[in-house]
Amino acid sequence: MSEQPELPRGIALAWGVAANPQRGPKREMSVEKIVDAAIDLADAEGLGAVSMSAVAARLGFTPMSLYRYVTAKDDLTLLMQETALGAPPDDVNAAATWRERLAAYHRAMQVAYLAHPWVLELPLAMLTVTPNSAAWLDAGIAALADTPLDDDARFASALLVSGHARSAASVVAEQRHGVDIGDTAAAVLADLVTADAYPQLRRAIDAGVLTAETDAFGFGLERILDGVAAHIVAVEAGGATMPVAASEDDADVTGDKKYREARKAVREAEKALRAARVHQRQTLREARERLAKRNG
């Protein structure tokens, strides 16, 4: 049996298998108290206010006292996320159908994120190996337990829904802080997106899609669930399989000289196209200004 690699301290702390500090304050200090203080600070002042020294000051200790328990800020933020998001609600999979369960899972994730929106600022890893993150993923997979999907499809579906929940929560969090993404985008793009360069986007903007009252993320979730439903039907009919990753032979192509040259040519052409569009917009703006002066 191969020897297991040593866990990073933050992950070991999250699972409760880290060694206790050899010295330091007794009872007055603990990993839990440090994490709770850091969360309180982030809730009150934002993630940017969290530092080892700021958390230490909040607790009335020196920064060195904290380092005996949490050895790095990255470990601290990992534990903050783990504690802030918590485990999924017990009733997240209480609904009768897989579709209702995944929808409840999506809602519960949004609620968890919005309770501590600074979590959305943390780097996103596909899978964080901590107890609560594992519990969330387990709940997403469990929502599909009574479907004919295999383990790969259930896992992929849970990741898809959780990623969508995080994106939706990010937008809601911005709106709660007074940033109306739709109005901002509409104002910025109104003069920059022209019908000549971006005909379909221009038409959508003119139709008011950026400021509409419709729930774009609700629509997206329903389409995700429609896709899962269609895949289930295909699996039941015996005609659907999960896609596989590119083979090593395909990956080796990226090292081929002619392939690299072709990719470089594409990037240069895309760069030239972007420059041409910038020039087009600038010329159009200048033409409008000249016309306005003549008519003024």
Summary of the structure (lengths in Angstrom):
residues: 296
radius of gyration: 25.4
end to end distance: 84.3
largest distance: 84.3
contacts: 750
relative contact order: 0.07
helix: 69%
strand: 0%
